[in-house]
Amino acid sequence: MNPQLSISRRTRSTPFTSRVAAAGVKAYTVYNHMLLATMFESYEADYWHLCEHVQVWDVSCERQVAIEGPDAYRLVQLMTPRNLSKAKVGRCFYLPLCDVDGNMVNDPIAIKLSEEQWWLSIADSDVVLWAKGLATGMGLDVKVYEPDIWPLAVQGPKAEQLMSRVFGEQVKDIRFFQIQPLTYQTATGSVSMQVARSGWSKQGGFEIYVNDAQAGQQLWDELFSKGADLQVRAGCPNLIERLESGLLSLGNDMGYDTSPLEAGLEQYIDLDADIDSLSLPALRAQQPTKRLMGLVIDSQASISDNVLTIAGETVGEIRSLGYSPRYGVQLAFVLCYLAPLGNKLAVDVQTSDGTHQGKLCNLPFDFAALGLKAIK
């Protein structure tokens, strides 16, 4: 029997909590002190539905850290080694946030709403406290707070069709990682909500930054009433889909002990940029000793030990793991130790039916290069 999750005021509810429960949620995790659904029917059934139809996710746990004021850009730039000096209003940016040692603090989507207003749509850590501390300690002219914003994600190949029924054809003009305010009509008037083409899946979709609880509940219900013929369902970020897509999870695959260079996030770091960033000096001097890689295991046997070995020597550890029904293999994200690993790609994995060999590769998975063909 699995332990139960005790739900209290500390696991903050959202405007959609009752609707998620009514939709038959079977599992939760706690993310930014809030409940996040992790399964409805099953991981596999939820995966296939996401890949074929459309789902509505309550991702209110993606808390927004609002940074407003004359020094807003300066504070955001201090927190990341990515050059934001040419960032345009109405755009979203994936940001590694790093400390003075060059290690990961968070990896939000940063949203530039105006020249003096940014949102950081954060992963699972208390960024607002860090941002407040930096602003106070450095005497920056900014206001840092968590606004009442409850994101809804509409994900899947039919997401655009559903969103256009609710918000109109204008949603089709929003390009990937762009955001713009759209008007939503309620029974008592209209509400302006920021809408981005983004989301924590590679199936396509949007995130709606709901700023009115009552309007949000009406929006949830309307998405379901207008999407019935599209087979819309309540859903959530899916482990299988994120592994196949190479989407990293802070706290699972990387964390305070991992730099973005070790996590394979080089494309989001500008080591040569002339910017004021807390982490750049450490990152410029860093010689990574670890590397996040992919692992393919041609077996369905349950993994009994997360340690990876070669000839009995430890060369890494499994960080996230799941079975891919599309390719008929287990996929994992693994943190490898570069010195003992060397150039070797074949590793030993301990399973319930003995030792199996796994194959390491770069992320994201290139299934064609790995010789893997879809079996479904």
SENU-724664 format. One line per 3 residues: number of its first residue (from 0); their letters; for each residue x, y, z of C-alpha. Coordinates in steps of 0.05 Angstrom, whole numbers, always signed. Layout:
% SENU-724664
NUM> a> X Y Z ~ ...
***
This chain:
% SENU-724664
0> mnp> +0 +0 +0 ~ +27 +68 -19 ~ +31 +122 +34
3> qls> -23 +175 +31 ~ -11 +249 +19 ~ -40 +292 +74
6> isr> -72 +353 +43 ~ -77 +417 +84 ~ -73 +492 +75
9> rtr> +2 +484 +67 ~ -12 +448 +1 ~ -47 +508 -28
12> stp> -109 +496 -70 ~ -124 +529 -137 ~ -188 +553 -170
15> fts> -188 +486 -207 ~ -176 +438 -149 ~ -248 +414 -145
18> rva> -251 +403 -220 ~ -186 +364 -221 ~ -214 +319 -165
21> aag> -280 +311 -203 ~ -241 +290 -265 ~ -215 +229 -228
24> vka> -143 +247 -209 ~ -107 +186 -181 ~ -41 +216 -159
27> ytv> -11 +282 -137 ~ +57 +310 -122 ~ +74 +374 -83
30> ynh> +105 +428 -126 ~ +119 +498 -101 ~ +77 +481 -39
33> mll> +17 +465 -84 ~ -16 +402 -109 ~ +2 +380 -180
36> atm> -34 +321 -211 ~ +12 +267 -238 ~ -37 +215 -263
39> fes> -110 +207 -282 ~ -123 +139 -315 ~ -52 +112 -318
42> yea> +15 +140 -342 ~ +9 +101 -407 ~ -64 +117 -421
45> dyw> -53 +190 -404 ~ +8 +190 -450 ~ -29 +164 -511
48> hlc> -87 +211 -500 ~ -40 +271 -495 ~ -5 +250 -560
51> ehv> -70 +241 -598 ~ -121 +290 -571 ~ -121 +350 -524
54> qvw> -116 +358 -448 ~ -127 +415 -399 ~ -76 +418 -343
57> dvs> -81 +455 -277 ~ -9 +480 -271 ~ -23 +535 -221
60> cer> +39 +508 -185 ~ +80 +544 -238 ~ +82 +604 -193
63> qva> +97 +672 -223 ~ +152 +713 -191 ~ +135 +784 -212
66> ieg> +194 +832 -217 ~ +173 +904 -229 ~ +208 +971 -229
69> pda> +265 +1010 -261 ~ +316 +956 -241 ~ +273 +896 -263
72> yrl> +318 +877 -322 ~ +381 +885 -279 ~ +355 +837 -226
75> vql> +332 +784 -277 ~ +399 +788 -313 ~ +437 +780 -247
78> mtp> +400 +715 -236 ~ +417 +682 -303 ~ +478 +671 -347
81> rnl> +435 +679 -409 ~ +442 +746 -444 ~ +375 +783 -441
84> ska> +400 +850 -464 ~ +362 +846 -529 ~ +300 +813 -502
87> kvg> +236 +839 -533 ~ +169 +852 -499 ~ +119 +797 -511
90> rcf> +170 +741 -514 ~ +184 +681 -469 ~ +254 +656 -452
93> ylp> +278 +591 -420 ~ +327 +612 -366 ~ +376 +574 -323
96> lcd> +378 +612 -257 ~ +445 +601 -223 ~ +480 +620 -159
99> vdg> +550 +649 -150 ~ +580 +579 -155 ~ +547 +568 -222
102> nmv> +497 +516 -196 ~ +423 +512 -214 ~ +372 +548 -171
105> ndp> +313 +543 -219 ~ +297 +540 -294 ~ +236 +583 -306
108> iai> +204 +611 -368 ~ +218 +685 -364 ~ +165 +730 -394
111> kls> +179 +802 -412 ~ +112 +839 -406 ~ +141 +909 -410
114> eeq> +207 +945 -403 ~ +198 +946 -327 ~ +156 +884 -316
117> wwl> +179 +811 -318 ~ +148 +746 -295 ~ +189 +685 -278
120> sia> +144 +623 -287 ~ +183 +580 -240 ~ +199 +506 -229
123> dsd> +199 +477 -159 ~ +240 +522 -113 ~ +228 +586 -74
126> vvl> +256 +636 -124 ~ +215 +693 -96 ~ +256 +690 -31
129> wak> +322 +691 -69 ~ +299 +748 -114 ~ +276 +788 -54
132> gla> +343 +777 -20 ~ +383 +799 -81 ~ +340 +860 -91
135> tgm> +346 +881 -18 ~ +420 +866 -12 ~ +438 +903 -75
138> gld> +391 +961 -64 ~ +353 +951 -129 ~ +292 +993 -145
141> vkv> +243 +935 -157 ~ +182 +903 -127 ~ +186 +827 -122
144> yep> +123 +787 -106 ~ +79 +727 -126 ~ +16 +753 -161
147> diw> -49 +715 -160 ~ -39 +679 -226 ~ -62 +608 -238
150> pla> -36 +580 -305 ~ -78 +531 -345 ~ -43 +491 -399
153> vqg> -79 +466 -461 ~ -35 +413 -492 ~ -39 +363 -549
156> pka> -45 +362 -625 ~ -117 +389 -621 ~ -99 +446 -573
159> eql> -100 +502 -625 ~ -168 +479 -650 ~ -197 +480 -580
162> msr> -165 +547 -561 ~ -192 +580 -624 ~ -262 +559 -605
165> vfg> -256 +595 -538 ~ -211 +655 -554 ~ -223 +663 -629
168> eqv> -178 +655 -689 ~ -128 +705 -662 ~ -95 +650 -620
171> kdi> -67 +621 -685 ~ -25 +684 -694 ~ +13 +671 -629
174> rff> +80 +640 -647 ~ +121 +593 -604 ~ +146 +627 -541
177> qiq> +107 +689 -555 ~ +55 +717 -506 ~ +0 +767 -515
180> plt> -62 +790 -476 ~ -128 +761 -502 ~ -198 +779 -480
183> yqt> -241 +725 -448 ~ -315 +739 -442 ~ -349 +720 -377
186> atg> -421 +724 -355 ~ -408 +790 -320 ~ -359 +823 -368
189> svs> -292 +812 -401 ~ -224 +793 -371 ~ -157 +803 -404
192> mqv> -110 +743 -395 ~ -40 +732 -420 ~ -36 +672 -468
195> ars> +30 +641 -491 ~ +44 +586 -541 ~ +84 +543 -493
198> gws> +77 +485 -444 ~ +114 +427 -412 ~ +103 +378 -469
201> kqg> +127 +373 -541 ~ +56 +359 -567 ~ +41 +432 -579
204> gfe> -5 +478 -540 ~ -16 +540 -499 ~ -12 +566 -428
207> iyv> -65 +614 -403 ~ -44 +657 -345 ~ -111 +661 -309
210> nda> -115 +723 -264 ~ -188 +718 -242 ~ -210 +656 -203
213> qag> -283 +659 -222 ~ -268 +672 -295 ~ -218 +615 -292
216> qql> -270 +566 -269 ~ -316 +587 -325 ~ -258 +580 -374
219> wde> -244 +509 -350 ~ -316 +489 -360 ~ -320 +522 -428
222> lfs> -257 +487 -452 ~ -290 +421 -435 ~ -359 +438 -464
225> kga> -329 +463 -530 ~ -278 +407 -534 ~ -324 +347 -524
228> dlq> -318 +325 -597 ~ -242 +333 -592 ~ -241 +283 -535
231> vra> -215 +335 -486 ~ -194 +308 -418 ~ -163 +334 -355
234> gcp> -89 +318 -355 ~ -21 +335 -327 ~ +52 +334 -345
237> nli> +67 +262 -365 ~ +131 +225 -346 ~ +133 +183 -410
240> erl> +123 +242 -456 ~ +175 +286 -422 ~ +227 +231 -425
243> esg> +215 +219 -499 ~ +217 +295 -510 ~ +280 +307 -468
246> lls> +245 +356 -420 ~ +285 +363 -356 ~ +255 +367 -286
249> lgn> +288 +410 -233 ~ +297 +370 -169 ~ +296 +304 -207
252> dmg> +346 +310 -263 ~ +386 +370 -238 ~ +388 +414 -177
255> ydt> +432 +454 -130 ~ +489 +405 -142 ~ +488 +412 -218
258> spl> +511 +468 -263 ~ +475 +483 -329 ~ +538 +460 -365
261> eag> +532 +393 -332 ~ +457 +391 -348 ~ +470 +401 -422
264> leq> +441 +471 -424 ~ +499 +505 -459 ~ +455 +536 -512
267> yid> +421 +578 -457 ~ +487 +606 -429 ~ +527 +663 -459
270> lda> +596 +655 -430 ~ +626 +711 -471 ~ +570 +762 -461
273> did> +586 +829 -429 ~ +530 +825 -378 ~ +525 +831 -302
276> sls> +508 +760 -281 ~ +523 +729 -213 ~ +541 +661 -241
279> lpa> +582 +676 -303 ~ +651 +682 -269 ~ +643 +612 -238
282> lra> +615 +582 -302 ~ +672 +611 -344 ~ +722 +577 -298
285> qqp> +685 +511 -290 ~ +712 +444 -314 ~ +650 +399 -310
288> tkr> +659 +332 -277 ~ +589 +307 -290 ~ +542 +304 -350
291> lmg> +467 +291 -357 ~ +456 +238 -411 ~ +402 +193 -438
294> lvi> +399 +118 -425 ~ +361 +65 -464 ~ +348 -3 -431
297> dsq> +320 -57 -476 ~ +281 -91 -420 ~ +217 -82 -381
300> asi> +246 -110 -317 ~ +239 -63 -257 ~ +303 -26 -238
303> sdn> +328 -49 -170 ~ +387 +0 -163 ~ +394 +69 -193
306> vlt> +470 +63 -196 ~ +502 +52 -264 ~ +567 +12 -266
309> iag> +620 -12 -314 ~ +660 -73 -291 ~ +635 -59 -220
312> etv> +657 +14 -219 ~ +603 +67 -209 ~ +598 +113 -269
315> gei> +531 +148 -257 ~ +461 +146 -228 ~ +390 +145 -256
318> rsl> +352 +210 -244 ~ +286 +197 -281 ~ +261 +132 -311
321> gys> +200 +107 -349 ~ +178 +55 -399 ~ +163 +80 -470
324> pry> +104 +41 -500 ~ +118 +75 -566 ~ +189 +46 -573
327> gvq> +184 -14 -526 ~ +244 +5 -483 ~ +258 +39 -417
330> laf> +284 +110 -422 ~ +322 +147 -369 ~ +358 +211 -354
333> vlc> +424 +195 -319 ~ +478 +237 -287 ~ +544 +208 -309
336> yla> +613 +218 -276 ~ +660 +236 -332 ~ +726 +211 -304
339> plg> +707 +137 -294 ~ +660 +137 -354 ~ +710 +161 -406
342> nkl> +685 +149 -476 ~ +645 +86 -459 ~ +571 +83 -474
345> avd> +551 +13 -450 ~ +534 +9 -376 ~ +507 -44 -329
348> vqt> +439 -34 -296 ~ +413 -78 -239 ~ +341 -102 -249
351> sdg> +293 -150 -217 ~ +316 -205 -263 ~ +391 -193 -260
354> thq> +440 -147 -295 ~ +420 -115 -360 ~ +462 -71 -405
357> gkl> +440 -1 -423 ~ +464 +46 -476 ~ +482 +118 -462
360> cnl> +468 +174 -511 ~ +462 +249 -516 ~ +397 +285 -500
363> pfd> +346 +294 -527 ~ +339 +223 -552 ~ +350 +213 -627
366> faa> +308 +151 -636 ~ +327 +142 -709 ~ +401 +145 -694
369> lgl> +390 +95 -637 ~ +357 +47 -686 ~ +290 +51 -649
372> kai> +226 +49 -689 ~ +156 +62 -662 ~ +120 -3 -648
375> k> +52 +32 -638
***
